[in-house]
Amino acid sequence: MRADLASLPTSLYHADIIRDLEPELAKALDIPLYDVMEAAGAAAWNLLKQRWGDNAQHVLVLCGRGNNGGDGYVLARLAKAEGRAVTLLQADPERELSGDATLAQAAWVAAGGELAPLSGEWPEADVIVDGLLGTGLSGPLNAPMQQAIERINAHPGAVLALDLPSGLSGQSGQALPIAVMADVTLTFVGAKPGLLTGAAPAYIGELHLAPLQLGPGLAAHPASVTKCSLNDFLHWLGPRRVDSHKGDHGKVVILGGQAGMAGAVRLAGEAALRSGAGLVAVVSWPDNLAQIQAGRPELMTLGVDVVDMEVYAKLGWAGAIAVGPGMGQSDWARHLLIGAIRSERPLVVDADALNLLAMEPQRRDNWILTPHPGEAARLLGQSTEQVQTDRFAAVAELQHRYGGVVVLKGAGTLIHDGEQCCLAPVGNPGLATGGSGDLLSGIIASLLAQGLSPMAAACCGVCVHGEAADAAAIDGQRGMLASDLLPHIRQLVNP
């Protein structure tokens, strides 16, 4: 996990929750909200100096009409007081400001600051401060604001975004329809989960949090989402008993691999072994067995063209089952899925098993579904774009309909068990290659078989998978193979 993301608190709060709580938190401290705005502007100015130092001699501050703009006015005043050349441009200059931004603007003018319209000429600048919208965005951008964001993104200066890059939804992390491409984002009071999932990671740059005076009070409230990391699960991955044997460490069955798809089940099986399962069996199309055994002889294999009692016996032997890698959607695949469900064993359902489930939906408690956005869309009867527009709503609805634990893969993977939603900000675009999802299925099934609860196995598995990908990407994301993760998986489950 990136150092800036690792430094964020575990508790994440949706932007609207923070906005609604701020007056209550300030009242409890008996401080005016304007004092919080002053603190936000000071924190932003200090971060700007820390990040760019003497290279930020000319600062261009863009201010909207709300509190986000108010933070910008404070920063501009402080930068001017320290001798920096500051140009401040304001949106909708003909309209009155709202809230405490009026006081911040007045203080800027009283300090000798000038106001100019956002629609006018933009000077050269070393750093642009985006104080246009923040969490104030409530719908699609209007044309003037969209044009302003396009100008920011085309400007050669570095960009510091206040609270949220303008144009980005603080709830879902989606651009509406575009957003500021920030080099650094400083968010205030609490970390927003919308900054860590969906499209948001492409816009935020480095992410920093300034809790200000209200942060400690916010922490006393229940989190909207919990940020998880591998450190949360290290107690599950301690040293093994010296007298343990292979049967003590979990038995996993991998179901899948239609003709020509031996690689998918082999990757899932090897990931299960590298994650610590004592015994792993692969049930696949008969023609795949030679390739699987030649590549990884530690995997037991069973070739089947008909799902019969031998298959059911093997499923009964398992402590956990992963179904779907390379499976296809034929009648053979459908009967494999039926067999897995009838076994009543804990399941990890992935790939084409999810597509089959979308055709014949059902609900159960002891499975983990691991859809990517396209599979999630089929499970929900939506488009992929709808899923990505609000990933939090999508993962909650998936869990409501199908039960168990749902892992919605993608940038900022979400894990939901019906009671809590966890977010894992791990992994990188190098995972966008065939076989990566098969590894995740094998890891989660292995952890399930080793005794972790479904939620713990899902969260821990996602973190192991993502951290392994980040380690593998040291040699470059482009050209990274799924199998490049395997040595790192072994290291990560042996902390």
C-alpha positions in Angstrom: 0.0 0.0 0.0 1.3 3.5 -0.9 2.7 5.3 2.1 0.3 8.2 1.9 -2.7 5.8 1.9 -1.3 3.7 4.7 -1.1 6.8 6.8 -4.8 7.4 6.6 -7.0 6.4 9.5 -8.9 3.1 9.4 -12.3 4.9 9.7 -13.5 6.5 6.5 -16.5 8.8 6.3 -18.7 9.7 3.4 -18.5 13.4 2.4 -22.1 14.1 3.2 -21.7 12.6 6.7 -18.8 14.9 7.5 -20.6 17.9 6.1 -23.7 17.2 8.2 -21.6 16.6 11.4 -19.4 19.6 11.1 -21.7 22.1 12.8 -22.4 19.6 15.7 -18.7 18.9 16.2 -17.8 22.6 16.2 -20.6 23.4 18.6 -19.3 20.7 21.0 -15.9 22.4 21.0 -17.5 25.9 21.3 -15.6 27.2 18.2 -17.0 29.0 15.2 -16.8 27.1 11.9 -14.8 30.0 10.5 -11.9 29.0 12.8 -12.0 25.6 11.2 -11.8 27.3 7.7 -8.8 29.3 8.9 -7.1 26.0 10.1 -7.9 24.3 6.8 -6.4 27.1 4.7 -3.3 27.2 7.0 -2.9 23.4 6.7 -3.1 23.6 2.9 -0.6 26.5 2.8 1.8 24.5 5.0 1.5 21.4 2.8 2.1 23.5 -0.4 5.3 24.8 1.1 6.4 21.4 2.3 5.7 19.8 -1.1 7.0 22.6 -3.5 9.0 24.9 -1.3 10.8 27.7 -3.1 9.7 26.4 -6.4 6.2 27.8 -5.7 6.9 31.5 -6.1 3.7 32.2 -8.1 0.6 30.6 -6.8 -2.7 30.7 -8.7 -5.7 30.2 -6.4 -9.1 29.3 -7.9 -12.0 29.9 -5.5 -15.6 28.7 -5.8 -18.6 30.2 -3.9 -18.7 27.8 -0.9 -16.5 26.7 1.9 -14.0 25.1 -0.5 -13.5 28.6 -1.9 -13.2 30.0 1.6 -10.3 27.6 2.3 -8.7 29.0 -0.9 -9.1 32.6 0.2 -7.3 31.8 3.5 -4.4 30.0 1.7 -4.1 33.0 -0.7 -3.9 35.5 2.2 -1.2 33.4 4.0 0.8 32.9 0.8 0.7 36.7 0.1 1.8 37.5 3.6 4.9 35.3 3.1 5.9 37.2 0.0 4.6 34.8 -2.7 3.1 36.3 -5.9 -0.6 35.3 -5.6 -3.3 35.5 -8.3 -6.8 34.7 -7.1 -9.6 34.0 -9.6 -13.2 33.5 -8.4 -16.1 31.7 -10.0 -19.4 33.5 -10.5 -18.1 36.9 -9.2 -21.6 38.4 -9.7 -23.1 36.1 -7.1 -22.8 36.4 -3.4 -20.6 33.9 -1.5 -22.2 31.4 0.9 -21.4 30.8 4.6 -18.0 31.6 6.1 -16.4 32.0 2.7 -17.7 35.6 2.8 -15.5 36.3 5.9 -12.5 34.6 4.2 -12.9 36.7 1.1 -13.2 39.9 3.1 -10.0 39.0 5.0 -8.2 38.5 1.7 -9.3 41.8 0.3 -8.4 43.6 3.6 -4.9 42.2 3.3 -4.6 43.9 -0.1 -5.6 40.9 -2.2 -7.4 41.4 -5.5 -10.2 39.6 -7.1 -10.5 38.6 -10.8 -13.0 36.5 -12.6 -12.3 32.8 -13.4 -13.4 33.4 -17.0 -10.6 35.9 -17.7 -6.9 35.4 -18.5 -4.9 32.9 -16.4 -1.3 33.8 -15.7 1.6 31.5 -15.5 1.9 29.8 -12.2 4.1 27.3 -10.4 1.2 25.8 -8.4 -2.5 26.0 -8.9 -4.8 25.6 -5.9 -8.1 24.1 -6.7 -10.7 25.5 -4.3 -13.6 25.5 -6.8 -16.0 22.8 -5.6 -14.6 20.2 -3.1 -17.5 18.3 -1.6 -19.9 20.9 -2.8 -20.6 19.1 -6.1 -24.2 17.8 -6.1 -24.7 17.0 -9.8 -23.1 17.1 -13.2 -20.8 20.1 -13.9 -22.2 23.1 -15.6 -20.4 24.3 -18.7 -18.4 27.2 -17.2 -17.1 24.9 -14.4 -16.3 22.1 -16.9 -14.3 24.6 -19.0 -12.4 25.8 -15.8 -11.4 22.2 -15.0 -10.3 21.6 -18.6 -8.1 24.8 -18.3 -6.6 23.5 -15.0 -5.7 20.1 -16.5 -4.1 21.8 -19.5 -2.1 24.3 -17.4 1.6 23.4 -16.9 1.5 24.2 -13.2 1.4 21.6 -10.4 -2.1 21.2 -8.8 -3.1 21.1 -5.1 -6.7 20.2 -4.6 -8.5 21.2 -1.5 -10.7 18.5 0.1 -11.5 16.9 -3.3 -10.4 17.5 -6.8 -13.2 19.6 -8.4 -15.5 17.5 -10.5 -15.0 14.3 -8.4 -17.9 12.9 -6.5 -17.0 12.6 -2.8 -19.5 9.8 -2.5 -18.7 7.5 -5.4 -15.3 8.6 -6.6 -16.5 9.2 -10.2 -15.8 12.2 -12.3 -18.9 14.1 -13.3 -18.0 14.0 -16.2 -14.4 15.2 -15.8 -12.4 16.2 -12.8 -9.2 18.1 -11.8 -6.1 16.0 -12.2 -4.4 16.9 -9.0 -0.7 16.2 -8.0 -1.7 16.4 -4.4 -5.0 16.4 -2.6 -5.5 17.6 1.0 -8.8 16.4 2.4 -10.1 17.8 5.6 -11.6 16.5 8.9 -11.9 12.9 7.8 -10.8 10.7 5.0 -13.5 10.1 2.4 -13.9 6.6 0.9 -14.9 8.2 -2.4 -11.2 9.3 -2.8 -10.0 5.7 -2.7 -12.1 3.8 -5.2 -13.5 3.8 -8.7 -12.0 6.5 -10.9 -10.7 8.6 -8.0 -7.2 7.2 -7.7 -6.5 8.5 -11.2 -7.3 12.1 -10.1 -6.1 12.6 -6.5 -2.4 12.2 -6.8 -0.8 12.1 -3.3 -3.5 12.1 -0.7 -3.1 13.8 2.7 -5.5 14.3 5.6 -5.7 17.4 7.8 -8.1 16.4 10.7 -8.2 20.0 11.9 -10.1 20.7 15.2 -13.0 18.4 14.3 -11.2 15.2 13.4 -11.0 13.8 17.0 -14.8 14.3 17.4 -15.6 12.7 14.1 -13.6 9.6 15.1 -16.1 9.0 17.9 -18.9 8.4 15.3 -19.3 5.1 13.5 -17.3 4.9 10.3 -19.1 4.7 6.9 -16.4 2.4 5.5 -13.4 0.7 7.1 -10.0 0.8 5.4 -8.3 -2.6 5.6 -4.7 -3.5 5.3 -2.7 -6.6 5.6 -1.5 -5.5 9.1 -5.1 -6.0 10.3 -4.8 -9.8 9.6 -1.2 -10.6 10.7 -2.5 -12.3 13.8 -4.1 -14.9 11.6 -0.8 -15.6 9.9 1.4 -16.4 12.8 3.9 -19.3 13.1 2.5 -22.8 12.9 2.7 -25.4 15.5 5.8 -27.4 15.2 3.9 -30.7 15.3 1.3 -29.7 12.7 0.7 -31.7 9.5 -0.7 -31.0 6.1 -4.2 -31.9 7.1 -4.2 -29.2 9.8 -3.8 -26.4 7.2 -6.8 -26.7 5.1 -8.1 -28.7 2.1 -9.1 -26.7 -1.0 -10.8 -27.9 -4.2 -10.6 -25.7 -7.4 -13.4 -26.3 -9.9 -13.1 -25.1 -13.4 -10.9 -25.2 -16.5 -12.9 -26.1 -19.6 -10.9 -27.5 -22.5 -8.0 -25.3 -23.2 -8.2 -23.4 -19.9 -5.8 -25.4 -17.8 -3.9 -22.2 -16.9 -6.8 -20.6 -14.9 -7.2 -23.5 -12.5 -3.5 -24.1 -12.2 -3.0 -20.5 -11.2 -5.8 -20.7 -8.7 -4.5 -23.9 -7.3 -0.9 -22.7 -7.0 -2.1 -19.5 -5.3 -4.0 -21.6 -2.8 -0.8 -23.6 -2.1 1.3 -20.5 -1.8 -1.2 -19.0 0.6 -0.7 -21.9 3.0 -3.3 -24.5 2.2 -2.1 -28.0 3.2 -3.8 -29.9 0.3 -5.2 -28.6 -3.0 -7.1 -30.6 -5.6 -8.1 -29.3 -9.0 -11.2 -30.8 -10.7 -11.0 -29.9 -14.4 -11.7 -31.2 -17.9 -9.7 -34.4 -18.5 -7.5 -33.0 -21.2 -6.1 -30.4 -18.9 -4.6 -32.7 -16.3 -1.2 -33.4 -18.0 -0.5 -29.7 -18.3 -1.5 -29.0 -14.7 0.5 -31.9 -13.3 3.6 -31.1 -15.4 3.6 -27.5 -14.3 2.8 -28.0 -10.6 3.0 -31.6 -9.4 2.0 -30.6 -5.8 -1.5 -30.1 -7.1 -3.8 -33.2 -6.9 -6.0 -33.5 -10.0 -9.3 -35.1 -11.0 -10.4 -35.1 -14.6 -14.1 -35.2 -15.2 -16.4 -34.8 -18.2 -19.4 -35.7 -16.1 -20.2 -34.5 -12.6 -20.6 -37.8 -10.8 -20.3 -39.2 -7.3 -16.5 -39.1 -7.5 -16.8 -35.4 -7.9 -19.2 -35.1 -5.0 -16.9 -37.1 -2.8 -14.0 -34.8 -3.6 -16.2 -31.8 -2.8 -17.2 -33.3 0.5 -13.5 -33.7 1.3 -12.8 -30.0 0.9 -12.7 -27.4 3.6 -13.3 -24.7 1.0 -14.1 -24.6 -2.7 -13.3 -22.1 -5.4 -15.5 -22.4 -8.4 -15.3 -20.6 -11.7 -11.7 -20.1 -13.0 -11.7 -20.9 -16.7 -14.9 -22.8 -16.4 -17.0 -21.5 -19.3 -20.8 -21.5 -19.3 -21.6 -24.9 -20.8 -23.8 -27.6 -19.2 -20.6 -29.1 -17.8 -19.8 -25.8 -16.1 -23.3 -25.4 -14.8 -23.3 -28.9 -13.2 -19.9 -28.1 -11.6 -21.5 -25.0 -10.0 -24.6 -27.0 -8.9 -22.3 -29.6 -7.3 -20.4 -26.9 -5.5 -23.6 -25.3 -4.1 -25.0 -28.7 -3.1 -21.8 -29.6 -1.2 -22.8 -26.8 1.3 -19.0 -26.2 1.8 -17.8 -22.6 2.0 -17.4 -21.3 -1.6 -15.5 -18.7 -3.5 -17.5 -17.9 -6.6 -15.7 -16.2 -9.5 -15.5 -15.7 -13.2 -18.0 -17.7 -15.3 -19.6 -19.2 -12.1 -20.8 -15.6 -11.5 -22.1 -15.3 -15.0 -24.0 -18.6 -14.5 -25.3 -17.3 -11.1 -26.6 -14.2 -12.8 -28.8 -16.5 -15.0 -30.2 -18.4 -12.1 -29.9 -16.1 -9.0 -29.9 -17.5 -5.5 -28.9 -16.4 -2.1 -26.7 -18.1 0.6 -24.7 -17.1 3.6 -21.5 -19.1 3.3 -20.1 -18.0 0.0 -17.8 -15.2 -1.2 -18.6 -13.6 -4.6 -15.7 -11.9 -6.3 -17.0 -10.0 -9.3 -15.2 -7.4 -11.4 -17.5 -4.5 -12.5 -18.7 -6.3 -15.6 -19.7 -9.4 -13.7 -21.3 -7.2 -11.0 -23.3 -5.5 -13.7 -24.6 -8.9 -15.0 -25.5 -10.0 -11.5 -27.5 -6.8 -10.9 -29.0 -6.5 -14.4 -27.2 -3.1 -14.9 -24.5 -1.7 -17.1 -20.9 -1.6 -16.1 -21.1 2.2 -16.1 -23.9 2.1 -13.6 -21.9 -0.1 -11.2 -18.9 2.2 -11.5 -21.0 5.3 -11.0 -21.6 4.2 -7.3 -19.5 1.2 -6.3 -20.7 1.5 -2.7 -24.3 1.2 -3.7 -23.5 -1.7 -6.1 -21.6 -3.8 -3.6 -24.3 -3.3 -1.0 -27.0 -4.3 -3.4 -25.1 -7.4 -4.5 -24.7 -8.5 -0.9 -28.4 -7.8 -0.3 -29.5 -9.9 -3.3 -27.0 -12.8 -3.0 -25.9 -12.9 0.6 -22.5 -13.9 2.0 -19.6 -11.7 1.4 -19.2 -9.7 -1.9 -15.8 -8.5 -3.2 -16.3 -5.9 -5.8 -12.9 -5.8 -7.6 -11.2 -2.8 -9.2 -9.3 0.2 -8.1 -10.1 0.4 -4.4 -11.7 -3.0 -4.0 -14.8 -3.1 -1.8 -15.7 -6.0 0.5 -19.2 -6.1 2.1 -20.8 -8.7 4.4 -24.2 -7.0 5.0 -23.0 -5.3 8.2 -19.8 -3.5 7.2 -18.1 -2.3 4.1 -14.3 -2.5 3.9 -12.1 -0.8 1.3 -8.6 -2.1 0.4 -6.6 0.6 -1.5 -4.0 -1.9 -2.8 -2.9 -3.2 -6.2 -2.1 -1.4 -9.4 -2.9 -1.5 -13.2 -0.4 -4.4 -13.6 -3.2 -6.6 -12.4 -5.1 -5.9 -15.6 -3.9 -9.2 -17.2 -5.3 -12.7 -17.6 -5.1 -14.9 -14.5 -5.0 -12.2 -11.8 -8.5 -12.9 -10.7 -7.8 -16.7 -10.6 -5.0 -16.0 -8.1 -7.4 -14.1 -5.9 -9.9 -16.9 -5.9 -7.2 -19.4 -4.8 -5.9 -17.1 -2.1 -9.3 -16.5 -0.5 -10.3 -20.2 -0.7 -7.0 -21.1 1.0 -7.6 -18.7 3.8 -11.1 -19.9 4.2 -9.9 -23.5 4.5 -7.3 -22.4 7.1 -10.1 -21.2 9.3 -10.6 -17.5 8.7 -14.2 -16.3 8.6 -15.6 -15.4 5.2 -15.2 -11.7 5.8 -11.7 -12.0 7.2 -10.6 -14.4 4.4 -12.0 -12.0 1.8 -10.3 -8.9 3.2 -7.0 -10.6 4.0 -7.0 -12.3 0.6 -7.6 -9.0 -1.2 -4.8 -7.4 0.7 -2.3 -10.2 0.1 -3.2 -10.2 -3.6 -2.9 -6.4 -3.9 0.3 -6.2 -1.9 1.8 -9.0 -3.9 0.9 -7.0 -7.1 2.5 -3.9 -5.7 5.7 -5.8 -4.9 5.8 -7.4 -8.4 5.3 -4.1 -10.0 8.7 -2.9 -8.8 10.0 -4.3 -12.1 7.3 -2.5 -14.1 3.5 -2.7 -14.4 3.5 -3.2 -18.1 4.2 -6.8 -18.9 3.6 -8.1 -15.4 2.2 -11.6 -15.4 -0.2 -13.1 -12.8 2.4 -15.7 -12.0 4.8 -13.0 -11.0 2.8 -12.5 -7.9 3.3 -16.0 -6.6 6.7 -15.6 -4.8 5.4 -12.4 -3.1 2.2 -14.2 -2.0 4.4 -16.7 -0.1 6.4 -14.0 1.6 3.3 -12.0 2.6 1.6 -14.9 4.3 4.8 -15.5 6.3 5.2 -12.1 8.1 
